[in-house]
Amino acid sequence: MAEAASSSLVSRSSPLASTEAQLEALARVPISREFDDALTACGAGPLTASAPEVLQLNVGKLCNQTCRHCHVDAGPDRLEVMSRETMEACLAFLERSGILRVDITGGAPELNPDFRWLVERCRGLGRHVIDRCNLTILETGPGQDLPEFFARNGVEVVASLPHYRATSTDRQRGEGVFERSIAALKRLNGAGYGAGDPARRLVLVTNPVGAFLPGAQGSLEAEWKRELARRHAVRFDALFCITNMPISRYLEWLIASGNLESYMATLVAAFNPAAARGLMCRTTLSVGWDGRLYDCDFNQMLQLPVTPPALCHVRELNDPSALAGRRVATGRHCFGCTAGAGSSCGGATA
């Protein structure tokens, strides 16, 4: 994979900045069957959601990195951030609901000016909080105190690291990212993370650096723990393997490199009924930076909202049970979550 792009699709006025253009590009690829047909054939369709168990909040597209594989098209040039007013609507819904887990993502969520306030409010409601961290944000001036802040508030840190080797990581995320990521991991270790304490849980997330599926999560976790400890004296609790979704900047790379058709063929051929039954959209409600509701973070980036349309914004969701049993919006990109061992924000699903 080529060196990380220097700016977002939006700032480069790329045609793929349009979600319609992304969906059209996927629609033009010849594949053997559609996603809903694959679900029906294995008895896993139609895809419906239960009452939400996880509230995932995307608090903005602003990020200190511009990674080649980013499905959010995040970067320093993306200024969309969730307002405190929208956060308050999310908290009001959270308080009415039985949802116990809040998953905060971005961009770099820590760059939202109200990030710390949001974390403390969620913890005040007794909810478990997950922060999806790119690690290098901890090496910036505003992020220097975050390891200690996370530790004080019992925040689970789910941190992106493409590989335990510098070359692979920097190819995907930019020059020098690996070195800064290792420094951040050591600071998290210093704050008590990665030592088996459930209140200071540190999870690493890896995406393949190329047009292929992740390896077996269990064996990779053992390898990563061994190599990061041996090479850098870094420890962590678990590894999640996530498949790159054929949308946004990763879709751009697939097209430019001539890999789109073969990658989609790989995803379709590797469809796994067991993975389909563990899809995160069945139990997750995703909230965009503007408060709009989606079945998952990937649908959010393609602007495929929840149904019914009357419940498209968090401020309109007075009854938490109203979304139970809803039909999940699907498309060809969904093959990315059901290929092989499956893929979700929690790693493999089968």
TIMARKE-709428 format. One record per residue (C-alpha): x, y, z. Coordinates in nm, 4 decimals, m for minus. Layout:
u X	v Y	w Z
...
END
This chain:
u 0.0000	v 0.0000	w 0.0000
u 0.1295	v 0.3443	w m0.0900
u 0.2352	v 0.6135	w 0.1536
u m0.0530	v 0.7790	w 0.3380
u m0.2427	v 1.0495	w 0.1518
u m0.1782	v 1.4084	w 0.2587
u m0.5392	v 1.5243	w 0.2666
u m0.8971	v 1.4007	w 0.2722
u m1.1171	v 1.3134	w m0.0251
u m1.3278	v 1.6179	w 0.0573
u m1.0410	v 1.8680	w 0.0531
u m0.9080	v 1.7191	w m0.2717
u m1.2562	v 1.7464	w m0.4288
u m1.2337	v 1.3783	w m0.5169
u m1.5450	v 1.2332	w m0.6820
u m1.5354	v 0.9674	w m0.4102
u m1.6023	v 1.2344	w m0.1484
u m1.9635	v 1.1727	w m0.2553
u m2.1217	v 0.8700	w m0.0881
u m2.3362	v 0.8258	w m0.3988
u m2.0191	v 0.7917	w m0.6061
u m1.8830	v 0.5322	w m0.3643
u m2.2019	v 0.3258	w m0.3825
u m2.2051	v 0.3549	w m0.7614
u m1.8432	v 0.2362	w m0.7805
u m1.9310	v m0.0703	w m0.5741
u m2.2449	v m0.1329	w m0.7809
u m2.0395	v m0.1514	w m1.1004
u m1.8253	v m0.4388	w m0.9723
u m1.9377	v m0.7801	w m1.1059
u m2.0007	v m1.0117	w m0.8095
u m2.1604	v m1.3552	w m0.7844
u m2.4449	v m1.2565	w m0.5481
u m2.5792	v m0.9662	w m0.3467
u m2.5422	v m0.9397	w 0.0289
u m2.9098	v m0.9862	w 0.1146
u m2.9211	v m1.2946	w m0.1091
u m2.6247	v m1.4413	w 0.0771
u m2.8006	v m1.3813	w 0.4099
u m3.1237	v m1.5393	w 0.2876
u m2.9450	v m1.8451	w 0.1503
u m2.7942	v m1.9272	w 0.4916
u m3.1058	v m1.8437	w 0.6920
u m2.9551	v m1.5315	w 0.8495
u m3.1756	v m1.2778	w 0.6734
u m3.3395	v m1.0414	w 0.6655
u m3.0944	v m0.8558	w 0.8864
u m3.2699	v m0.7006	w 1.1854
u m3.1469	v m0.5332	w 1.5026
u m3.2365	v m0.5938	w 1.8638
u m3.2637	v m0.3229	w 2.1272
u m2.9224	v m0.1482	w 2.1317
u m2.6603	v m0.2777	w 2.3713
u m2.3835	v m0.0417	w 2.2572
u m2.4142	v 0.3297	w 2.1835
u m2.1371	v 0.4289	w 1.9453
u m2.0761	v 0.8021	w 1.9216
u m1.8717	v 0.9411	w 1.6349
u m1.7800	v 1.2780	w 1.7838
u m1.6145	v 1.4188	w 1.4734
u m1.4042	v 1.3723	w 1.1627
u m1.1210	v 1.5941	w 1.2837
u m0.8004	v 1.3888	w 1.3203
u m0.4275	v 1.4518	w 1.3544
u m0.3589	v 1.1777	w 1.0940
u m0.4691	v 1.1120	w 0.7363
u m0.4498	v 0.7343	w 0.6894
u m0.4768	v 0.5620	w 0.3520
u m0.7339	v 0.3073	w 0.4743
u m0.9606	v 0.5475	w 0.6687
u m1.3303	v 0.4729	w 0.6153
u m1.4228	v 0.8031	w 0.7833
u m1.2130	v 1.0196	w 0.5467
u m1.0898	v 1.1894	w 0.8635
u m0.7972	v 1.4290	w 0.8849
u m0.6702	v 1.7662	w 1.0082
u m0.8739	v 1.9317	w 0.7318
u m1.2081	v 1.7842	w 0.8460
u m1.3651	v 2.0253	w 1.0922
u m1.6933	v 1.8456	w 1.1626
u m1.7230	v 1.7885	w 1.5391
u m2.0137	v 1.6926	w 1.7625
u m2.1504	v 1.9865	w 1.9613
u m2.2151	v 1.9751	w 2.3337
u m2.5860	v 2.0169	w 2.2579
u m2.5827	v 1.6954	w 2.0547
u m2.3794	v 1.5221	w 2.3251
u m2.6436	v 1.6247	w 2.5790
u m2.9126	v 1.4675	w 2.3580
u m2.7048	v 1.1476	w 2.3447
u m2.6680	v 1.1497	w 2.7235
u m3.0413	v 1.2019	w 2.7714
u m3.1119	v 0.9027	w 2.5485
u m2.8447	v 0.6991	w 2.7271
u m3.0018	v 0.7737	w 3.0651
u m3.3444	v 0.6564	w 2.9404
u m3.2042	v 0.3393	w 2.7921
u m3.0592	v 0.0192	w 2.9317
u m2.7432	v 0.0614	w 2.7240
u m2.4357	v m0.0011	w 2.9385
u m2.1518	v 0.0529	w 2.6879
u m2.0565	v 0.3794	w 2.5195
u m1.8074	v 0.3525	w 2.2339
u m1.6523	v 0.6898	w 2.1454
u m1.4866	v 0.7186	w 1.8070
u m1.3895	v 0.9684	w 1.5368
u m1.1592	v 1.0953	w 1.3660
u m0.9494	v 1.1342	w 1.6718
u m1.2304	v 1.1650	w 1.9292
u m0.9938	v 1.3239	w 2.1789
u m0.9736	v 1.6355	w 1.9574
u m1.3376	v 1.7184	w 2.0246
u m1.3208	v 2.0054	w 2.2765
u m1.5887	v 1.8391	w 2.4908
u m1.4363	v 1.4900	w 2.4849
u m1.3297	v 1.4829	w 2.8492
u m1.6635	v 1.6261	w 2.9609
u m1.8471	v 1.3557	w 2.7649
u m1.6369	v 1.0760	w 2.9132
u m1.6932	v 1.2008	w 3.2671
u m2.0689	v 1.2361	w 3.2115
u m2.0952	v 0.8832	w 3.0709
u m1.8968	v 0.7437	w 3.3623
u m2.1179	v 0.9431	w 3.5983
u m2.4141	v 0.7508	w 3.4558
u m2.2360	v 0.4268	w 3.5392
u m2.1637	v 0.3340	w 3.1780
u m1.8548	v 0.1540	w 3.0545
u m1.6655	v 0.3853	w 2.8178
u m1.4463	v 0.2817	w 2.5240
u m1.2180	v 0.5298	w 2.3516
u m1.1018	v 0.4448	w 1.9984
u m0.7587	v 0.6008	w 1.9952
u m0.5038	v 0.6376	w 1.7138
u m0.2218	v 0.6479	w 1.9752
u m0.0282	v 0.9372	w 1.8199
u m0.2812	v 1.1817	w 1.9640
u m0.1305	v 1.0957	w 2.3046
u 0.2009	v 1.2363	w 2.1837
u 0.0557	v 1.5790	w 2.1020
u 0.0445	v 1.8696	w 2.3455
u m0.3309	v 1.8506	w 2.4163
u m0.3120	v 1.4728	w 2.4584
u m0.0200	v 1.4454	w 2.6991
u m0.2412	v 1.3912	w 3.0039
u m0.4779	v 1.1423	w 2.8398
u m0.3240	v 0.8158	w 2.9719
u m0.3749	v 0.9386	w 3.3283
u m0.7205	v 1.0767	w 3.2441
u m0.8218	v 0.7406	w 3.0985
u m0.6886	v 0.5562	w 3.4029
u m0.8719	v 0.7816	w 3.6501
u m1.1999	v 0.7259	w 3.4671
u m1.1632	v 0.3537	w 3.3969
u m1.1792	v 0.4058	w 3.0208
u m1.1103	v 0.1074	w 2.7967
u m0.8626	v 0.2102	w 2.5263
u m0.8994	v 0.0460	w 2.1852
u m0.5944	v 0.1625	w 1.9927
u m0.5119	v 0.1371	w 1.6221
u m0.1789	v m0.0109	w 1.5193
u m0.1549	v m0.1658	w 1.1702
u 0.1483	v m0.3808	w 1.2516
u 0.4180	v m0.4452	w 1.5105
u 0.6755	v m0.3549	w 1.2452
u 0.7482	v 0.0096	w 1.1657
u 0.7586	v m0.0291	w 0.7872
u 0.4057	v m0.1706	w 0.7563
u 0.2552	v 0.0795	w 0.9986
u 0.4161	v 0.3835	w 0.8369
u 0.3115	v 0.2677	w 0.4892
u m0.0509	v 0.2822	w 0.5962
u m0.0499	v 0.5748	w 0.8384
u 0.2426	v 0.8011	w 0.7479
u 0.6115	v 0.8355	w 0.8227
u 0.7030	v 0.8316	w 1.1903
u 0.3626	v 0.7086	w 1.3090
u 0.4978	v 0.3785	w 1.4396
u 0.7639	v 0.5406	w 1.6581
u 0.5096	v 0.7803	w 1.8100
u 0.2604	v 0.4945	w 1.8565
u 0.5128	v 0.2882	w 2.0523
u 0.5912	v 0.5898	w 2.2716
u 0.2177	v 0.6302	w 2.3397
u 0.1777	v 0.2608	w 2.4223
u 0.4603	v 0.2844	w 2.6741
u 0.2889	v 0.5792	w 2.8397
u m0.0360	v 0.3794	w 2.8585
u 0.1572	v 0.0909	w 3.0117
u 0.3019	v 0.3385	w 3.2608
u m0.0528	v 0.4391	w 3.3578
u m0.1388	v 0.0753	w 3.4323
u m0.2830	v m0.0293	w 3.0969
u m0.2168	v m0.3689	w 2.9398
u m0.1490	v m0.5546	w 3.2658
u m0.4767	v m0.7459	w 3.2867
u m0.6671	v m0.4910	w 3.4979
u m1.0266	v m0.4823	w 3.3617
u m1.0512	v m0.1157	w 3.4657
u m0.7477	v m0.0324	w 3.2493
u m0.7992	v m0.2557	w 2.9482
u m0.5831	v m0.1920	w 2.6425
u m0.6858	v m0.3451	w 2.3102
u m0.4907	v m0.3100	w 1.9868
u m0.6650	v m0.3052	w 1.6490
u m0.4976	v m0.4107	w 1.3265
u m0.6180	v m0.3627	w 0.9688
u m0.4407	v m0.5453	w 0.6844
u m0.1875	v m0.3346	w 0.4958
u m0.3063	v m0.4339	w 0.1482
u m0.5949	v m0.5967	w m0.0396
u m0.6356	v m0.9091	w 0.1697
u m0.8248	v m1.0392	w 0.4734
u m0.6891	v m1.0393	w 0.8292
u m0.5231	v m1.3502	w 0.9640
u m0.6596	v m1.5609	w 1.2492
u m0.7179	v m1.3283	w 1.5429
u m0.6137	v m1.5718	w 1.8166
u m0.2802	v m1.6689	w 1.6639
u m0.2038	v m1.3103	w 1.5634
u m0.2706	v m1.1918	w 1.9183
u m0.0127	v m1.4366	w 2.0541
u 0.2383	v m1.3282	w 1.7891
u 0.1811	v m0.9577	w 1.8542
u 0.2134	v m0.9960	w 2.2309
u 0.5394	v m1.1822	w 2.1884
u 0.6888	v m0.9431	w 1.9318
u 0.5839	v m0.6145	w 2.0943
u 0.7180	v m0.7359	w 2.4284
u 1.0455	v m0.8563	w 2.2726
u 1.1042	v m0.5574	w 2.0461
u 0.9666	v m0.2709	w 2.2546
u 0.8748	v m0.3977	w 2.6052
u 0.5107	v m0.3097	w 2.5326
u 0.2180	v m0.5080	w 2.6721
u m0.1532	v m0.5107	w 2.5885
u m0.4596	v m0.7193	w 2.6761
u m0.6160	v m0.8231	w 2.3436
u m0.5901	v m0.7830	w 1.9680
u m0.8838	v m0.7142	w 1.7344
u m0.8497	v m0.7916	w 1.3640
u m1.0720	v m0.5730	w 1.1439
u m1.1240	v m0.6112	w 0.7707
u m1.0738	v m0.2992	w 0.5610
u m1.4109	v m0.1857	w 0.4286
u m1.4299	v m0.1029	w 0.0557
u m1.5463	v 0.2534	w 0.1147
u m1.3982	v 0.6035	w 0.1338
u m1.0173	v 0.6308	w 0.1136
u m0.9618	v 0.2558	w 0.1110
u m1.2011	v 0.2338	w m0.1844
u m0.9979	v 0.5042	w m0.3558
u m0.6808	v 0.2984	w m0.3064
u m0.8495	v m0.0201	w m0.4315
u m0.9556	v 0.1567	w m0.7504
u m0.6201	v 0.3289	w m0.8080
u m0.4254	v 0.0067	w m0.7509
u m0.6539	v m0.2070	w m0.9693
u m0.7556	v m0.4243	w m0.6750
u m1.1269	v m0.3420	w m0.6405
u m1.2739	v m0.6323	w m0.8399
u m1.0420	v m0.8941	w m0.6908
u m1.0946	v m0.7630	w m0.3365
u m1.4736	v m0.7692	w m0.3714
u m1.4511	v m1.1208	w m0.5153
u m1.2468	v m1.2225	w m0.2103
u m1.5032	v m1.0752	w 0.0300
u m1.7986	v m1.2395	w m0.1445
u m1.6285	v m1.5786	w m0.1724
u m1.5321	v m1.5705	w 0.1958
u m1.8886	v m1.4991	w 0.3179
u m1.9328	v m1.6823	w 0.6488
u m2.2843	v m1.7503	w 0.7872
u m2.1441	v m1.7731	w 1.1415
u m1.9897	v m1.4281	w 1.1060
u m2.3201	v m1.2934	w 0.9726
u m2.4984	v m1.4032	w 1.2891
u m2.2532	v m1.2031	w 1.5015
u m2.2745	v m0.8736	w 1.3132
u m2.2323	v m0.5668	w 1.5351
u m2.5218	v m0.3840	w 1.3664
u m2.7590	v m0.6248	w 1.5404
u m2.6768	v m0.4750	w 1.8823
u m2.5179	v m0.1345	w 1.8120
u m2.6669	v 0.2080	w 1.7497
u m2.4330	v 0.4527	w 1.5785
u m2.4686	v 0.8287	w 1.6230
u m2.3020	v 1.0684	w 1.3806
u m2.1308	v 1.3933	w 1.4778
u m2.4527	v 1.5780	w 1.3868
u m2.6769	v 1.3461	w 1.5919
u m2.8147	v 1.1406	w 1.3028
u m2.8688	v 0.7694	w 1.3665
u m2.7221	v 0.4736	w 1.1775
u m2.6997	v 0.0968	w 1.2163
u m2.3190	v 0.1030	w 1.2219
u m2.0234	v 0.3342	w 1.1687
u m1.9773	v 0.2096	w 0.8104
u m2.3390	v 0.2874	w 0.7164
u m2.2882	v 0.6248	w 0.8798
u m2.0021	v 0.7033	w 0.6435
u m2.2166	v 0.6008	w 0.3459
u m2.5099	v 0.8073	w 0.4808
u m2.7424	v 0.5066	w 0.5029
u m2.9661	v 0.6026	w 0.7985
u m3.1767	v 0.3834	w 1.0239
u m3.5385	v 0.3077	w 0.9474
u m3.8003	v 0.4259	w 1.0168
u m3.7009	v 0.7742	w 0.8899
u m3.9031	v 0.9399	w 1.1660
u m3.6332	v 0.8269	w 1.4095
u m3.3325	v 0.9514	w 1.2185
u m3.1933	v 1.1844	w 1.4903
u m3.0991	v 1.1121	w 1.8508
u m3.3087	v 1.4009	w 1.9826
u m3.6201	v 1.2342	w 1.8343
u m3.5569	v 0.9016	w 2.0029
u m3.7720	v 0.9254	w 2.3140
u m3.8458	v 0.5523	w 2.3408
u m3.5266	v 0.3399	w 2.3423
u m3.7255	v 0.0327	w 2.2384
u m3.8539	v 0.2005	w 1.9206
u m3.5549	v 0.0811	w 1.7194
u m3.5741	v m0.2832	w 1.8295
u m3.6603	v m0.5115	w 1.5407
u m3.5724	v m0.2536	w 1.2775
u m3.4473	v m0.3688	w 0.9368
u m3.0764	v m0.2921	w 0.9044
u m2.9696	v m0.1019	w 0.5909
u m2.7366	v m0.3245	w 0.3877
u m2.5232	v m0.3044	w 0.0744
u m2.2262	v m0.4614	w m0.0963
u m1.9872	v m0.3104	w 0.1567
u m2.1435	v m0.5397	w 0.4197
u m1.9506	v m0.8349	w 0.2759
u m1.6513	v m0.6805	w 0.4554
u m1.8053	v m0.7679	w 0.7923
u m1.8959	v m1.1282	w 0.7029
u m1.5800	v m1.2461	w 0.5255
u m1.3721	v m1.5157	w 0.6907
u m1.3854	v m1.4905	w 1.0690
u m1.5962	v m1.1770	w 1.0389
u m1.5187	v m0.8231	w 1.1376
u m1.6705	v m0.5760	w 1.3791
u m1.5599	v m0.2994	w 1.6112
u m1.4924	v m0.5848	w 1.8526
u m1.2804	v m0.7797	w 1.6060
u m1.3701	v m1.1216	w 1.4691
u m1.7336	v m1.2328	w 1.5027
u m1.7052	v m1.6062	w 1.4334
END
